[in-house]
Amino acid sequence: MFCDRCGEPAAEGDHVACADARQLEPPRFCPDCRRRMKVQVVPTGWTATCVEHGTRTS
């Protein structure tokens, strides 16, 4: 598993800053495969799409 903000392995390092930032912004990396996701932000939320694992929404 990977951090969905910075893309680094979730088990390594400190991801407290990533968790804090994720409260205000959408994910940038797929937590399953570490690929960069296509992100669209709209006033009502966001969608993030991984070509391998599909779409996540807020």
C-alpha positions in Angstrom: 0.0 0.0 0.0 1.1 3.5 -0.8 0.4 7.0 0.5 -2.3 8.6 -1.7 -0.7 12.0 -1.3 3.0 11.5 -1.8 3.2 8.1 -3.4 5.7 6.7 -1.0 5.2 3.3 0.7 2.6 3.9 3.5 4.6 1.7 6.0 7.8 3.7 5.6 8.3 7.2 6.9 6.1 9.7 8.6 2.9 10.5 6.8 1.3 12.8 9.4 1.7 15.8 7.1 0.1 13.9 4.3 -2.9 12.9 6.4 -3.3 16.5 7.5 -3.2 17.8 3.9 -5.6 15.1 2.7 -8.3 16.6 4.8 -8.3 19.6 2.4 -7.2 18.1 -0.9 -7.9 15.0 -3.1 -5.5 12.1 -3.4 -2.9 12.3 -6.1 -1.5 8.7 -6.2 -3.4 5.4 -6.3 -2.9 3.7 -2.9 -2.9 0.3 -4.6 -0.4 0.7 -7.4 1.3 4.1 -6.8 0.3 5.5 -10.3 -0.5 9.1 -10.6 -4.3 9.6 -10.8 -6.3 12.0 -13.0 -8.0 14.3 -10.5 -10.9 16.6 -11.1 -12.0 19.1 -8.4 -15.5 20.6 -8.5 -17.3 22.8 -5.9 -19.2 19.8 -4.6 -16.2 17.4 -4.2 -13.6 15.6 -6.3 -13.0 12.5 -8.4 -9.6 10.7 -8.8 -9.2 8.0 -11.5 -6.5 5.4 -11.7 -6.3 3.7 -15.1 -5.8 0.3 -13.3 -8.1 0.5 -10.3 -10.9 2.9 -11.3 -12.4 6.0 -9.8 -12.6 7.3 -6.2 -14.9 10.1 -5.2 -15.4 12.4 -2.2 
